[in-house]
Amino acid sequence: MRETPVTQRELDAVIGAASSLELFHAAALVHDDVIDNSDTRRGEPSAHRRFAERHEARRWAGDAAGFGTSAAILLGDLLLGWSDELLDDALSELGHPERARAARRLFNTMRTEVTAGQYLDVLEENAWVERDEEQLLDAARRVVIFKSAKYSIESPLLIGAALGGASETQLETLAEFGLPLGIAFQLRDDLLGVFGDAAVTGKPSGDDLREGKRTMLVALTRSRVSASVRRVFDELLGDPRLDTEQVLMLQGAMRDSGAVDEIEGIIDREVRRANAALDEASLAPEAIAALRKLTARVTDREA
Amino acid sequence: MRETPVTQRELDAVIGAASSLELFHAAALVHDDVIDNSDTRRGEPSAHRRFAERHEARRWAGDAAGFGTSAAILLGDLLLGWSDELLDDALSELGHPERARAARRLFNTMRTEVTAGQYLDVLEENAWVERDEEQLLDAARRVVIFKSAKYSIESPLLIGAALGGASETQLETLAEFGLPLGIAFQLRDDLLGVFGDAAVTGKPSGDDLREGKRTMLVALTRSRVSASVRRVFDELLGDPRLDTEQVLMLQGAMRDSGAVDEIEGIIDREVRRANAALDEASLAPEAIAALRKLTARVTDREA
C-alpha cells in the first residue's frame, strides 16, 4: 500500500499518458471506420465520410470516396504520432526514468498487441471459411484478448500503475483483475453489437451482423446449431444489406441456440474472477473501491 | 568542430535512430501505396496487393481488395509503432537526456510535417480545380517542402546531429544545407516520375501522370501553355488508363513549354545554395566531404 501522497508531477504524467491513450484510441477508430466501411461513429459521420462529403460539396476532381479514405488514413497517422508525442512529453517530465521506462514498455506492448489483434479480427472476417468450429472459437477468443481486453482495461491500468511506481506484485494483481474484466467488457460489447438499442449505442441495431464480425457469440452459435441453420447463418452474416427481418432471424438463432446464455455465463464468471483478484490485493482501499466500481460500469451497460 | 571521438553509445543511438526512420519510411510507403492505389513498389507487388493476392489464392470470404487495404493500413500502423519504439530505445540508451530530447523534438516535428505534407499532396490532387495558377504553384511548392525536402534530407540530418550534441550554429548550417538539397531531390524525383526509365526506377514510365500528381513541374507547365493546351492537359492528367502516346504528348508539352528547363534551373540553384551553406560551416572536414558527396548522389541520379 502506498503511503506517500501523489505528487503534482505524477498527476501530470498520468494526465499526459491518459491523453496519449485517448489520441491513440481516436487514431484506431479513424482507421477502424475505414477498415469496417462504417459511415457513422458515435452518431456522427465517420472521419472518412466527413472528408468525402467535403469533396462532394466542393465538387473537387477525382473520387470522393477515395479522397475520404486517403485523408482518414493520414488523419489516423497524424493522431498516432501525436499520441506518441504526448506520452513522451509526459514520461520525460515525470522525473522517474525507471518508472517512465516501465510505462513506455507497457505502452509499446499494448500498441503492438492491439494492432495485431485488429489484424486477426479482419483476417477472421475473411479467413473463417477455412477454419473448423474449434479453430473459430480459438480465433474469436484471441481477438477478444488482444484487440480488446488487454487494450481496453489491462494495459491502461498497468501503465498508470507503472507511473505511480507500482511493485511487481501490484502489477500482477492489476493484470489478474484487468484481463478478465476486459474480456467481460468485450463480450458485453458483442452482445450490444447484435442486440443493442440503436438509440442508446449510437450504432444501427444489428450492425455487427452486417459487418460480419466473427465474434465469440457467432462462433458459439455456429457450434450449437444444425448444419443447415449454420449455412443460412454464414450466408447472411456479413451481408451489408441485411433487413430487419433477417437481423431478427439471426438474433433468434443466437438466443435459441443457447449461445447468448453461454456468453452471459462467461461474462459473470470473468467479472467474478476480476473481483476475486481484488480480494487480497495489496492496493490502497480507495483504489480497490474505484476498481470495483469499474467492474459494474464496464459490464452492466447499455451502450 | 568536434574534437572527441564518437563513442559506442552515440554510434548505437545513431544506428537506432536511422532504423527508426527507415521503419517510419516503410510505414509511409505502405500507406502511400494504398492512397495512390499503386500496385507495385520497388518492382514488387505493394503490401496491399500482396495481402489481396493471398486472399484470392486462399479463396477467402469477402472482398480481396478490401482485405488488402485493411491489412495494409494495419501493417503501416504496426510499423509506425515500431519506428517509435526503436527511436525511444535508442534515445534512452544514449546517456544524454538533453540531446535525446532535442532529437525527439526534431523527430516529432518531422513526423507531423510529412504527414501533413502528404495530406496537402492528396488534397491538391483533388482540390486543384478551385485554384488559380499562382495558388497551384504555391501549393506544389509547399508539398515539396513538407512532404519531401524536410523529411528526406533536412530532418534526418538534424536528428543525427542532435544525437551527436551539435551546437545551434551547426544545426542551422545543416538546415541551410538540407532544405535546398531536399527541394532539389524532390524536383529531380518529379522529373524522373514523368521522364524516368521504368527499368531503372522500378515504376512504369509516366506513372506520376496517371496518378495525377500536381507537382511543381505540372504547375509550371500549366502556367506556360495556352488555355486550350491546358484543358487537354487537365483532362488527361490523372487518368489511370493513359496510353503511351498520351504520355508522350504530356511529356512533350512539359518540355516544349520550357517547364522542364525551368525545373532543371531550380535544381541547379538549390544545389548551389546547399553547397554554399557548407563553405564556411563549422563542421568536421570529413562531415563536409560526406555532405558534398551526398549532393551529387541526390541530384545526379536516374532512379
Interface residues (C-beta under 8 A of the other chain):
Chain A: A27 H31 V34 I35 N37 H55 R58 R59 W60 A61 G62 G66 F67 T69 S70 A71 I73 L74 L75 G76 D77 L78 L80 G81 W82 D84 E85 D88 S92 P97 R101 R104 N108 R111 T112 T115 A116 Q118 Y119 V122 L123 E125 N126 A127 W128 V129 E130 G212 G238
Chain B: A27 H31 V34 I35 N37 H55 R58 R59 W60 A61 G62 G66 F67 T69 S70 A71 I73 L74 L75 G76 D77 L78 L80 G81 W82 D84 E85 D88 S92 P97 R101 R104 N108 R111 T112 T115 A116 Q118 Y119 V122 L123 E125 N126 A127 W128 V129 E130 G212 G238
